[in-house]
Amino acid sequence: MTETTAWEPAGDTAPENACPIAPVVDVVFSRWTTPILWALHYRGPQRFVELQRLITTITPKVLTERLRQLERDGLITRTYYPEVPPRVVYAISELGSSLAPLFAALVDWSGNLEKVERARSSYDAAQPSRRKR
């Protein structure tokens, strides 16, 4: 009997399911998810306007959509305070906080971005120039 590692799919895995991290990437690395989770993890609970100020390039509509999806996925919590005026606070959930080691590993790996840029430059320099049609 052959054992599989975390990097190897089982032999009878359907091709579309061959990569076990694909569903994780879909949830965690959707556009705007990481900046929102990052902000809530490092800045603590935030109101909508505070998140909007922290992530300046996101539109209010998209921020609303992403917050709803993250709440649905269980990665953040939304607390409504029935005050005048009403107040809503978003916080990272325990499940969302469990992603901290993954983000820390990516921060560590980001030291390789210079190497990526050098590799790209080297690759681009080696390509024959292509005429525009």
N, C-alpha and C positions, 0 to 999 in steps of 0.2 A: 504494500500500500504506500502510495506516495503522498507526502504531506505538502500542503501549499503554504506559502508564506503570505504575509499581508500584501505583498507586491504581486502575487500570482493568483489569477482567478482560477476557480475550480475548472477541471477539464470539460465539464458539460455546460459551461456558462454560455449563454446566448451572446453573440458578438456585441450587441448594443449594451450589454451589461458586463462586458469584459473588464472594464476599468472600475474597480470598487469605489474610487473616490469621486467619480463623475457626479453622483447625486449630491455629495457634500459640496463640491465646487458650485453646483447649481444653486444651492441654498446660501452658502456663505459668501461667495464671490460674485453675486449678482451686482450689477452697477449700483452704487451708492450704499450697499449693505455694509461694506467694511468701514467707510468713513463714519457712518452712523454708530455702528458698534464700538468703533475706536473711541469716538467722542463720549459715548455713554460709559465706557469702561474707565477711561482716564479722567473724565471730568465729573463723573457721577450723574445723578438724575438731572434731567434738563427739561425745560419747557420747549414747546415747538419753536418759538421765536429764538430761543437760545441756540437750538440746534441749527436753525437757519443762519444765524450769525457765524457759527463755527464752520459750517459747510457752505461757503458763500456762493458756490457755483450751482447749487441745486435749486430747482424751482419749488415754490410752495406745493404745487400739485404733485410733483414727483416725490417730495418729502412725505407728504400725506400718504401716498400710495405705498412707499417703502416702509413707513412706520406701521401701516396696517398689515403688510405682509410679514414683517418681522414679529409683530404681536401674534399673528396667526401661526407662525412657525415656532412660537414659544421662546424666541431669542430676546425679546424685550417685554416689559410690562407697561401698561398704561393705567395711570391712576387719575381718576376724575374727582375733583374737589368741588362740591356744590356750594361755591361761595359767590359773592357778587363783587366783581365779575367772576365767572367760573374759571377754574384753573385745572389744567391737565399737565401731568408730569410723566415723562418717559424715563424708564430705568432699564439697565441691562438685567436680564433674568439670570438665575443660576445656570440655566442651560447656555445662555449667551456667554456668561463668564467662563464656562468650561472651554471656550475657544481661545482663551488667553495664551496657553502654551503654543498653540498653532500660530497665532499672530506673533508671539515672541520669536519663534523659529523663523518666520518670514522676515522679521526685522533683522535677525542675525544674518540671514541669507542675502539681505539687501546690500551687504558689503560687496557682493559679486556684481553689482550693476555696472561698475566701471569695466569689469572684464567683458560683460555683455556688450557694452558700447564699443570696446576695442575690437571684439569679434565682428560686430556689425560693420565697423569701419573697414576692417581687413577684408571682409567678404565683399562689401560694396566696391572697394578698390580693385579687387581681383575680377570683377564682372566686366565683360566687354560692354562698352557704351552701347546703348540701344537707341536707335533712331526713333523719333516720334513719327507716327504715321498721320 
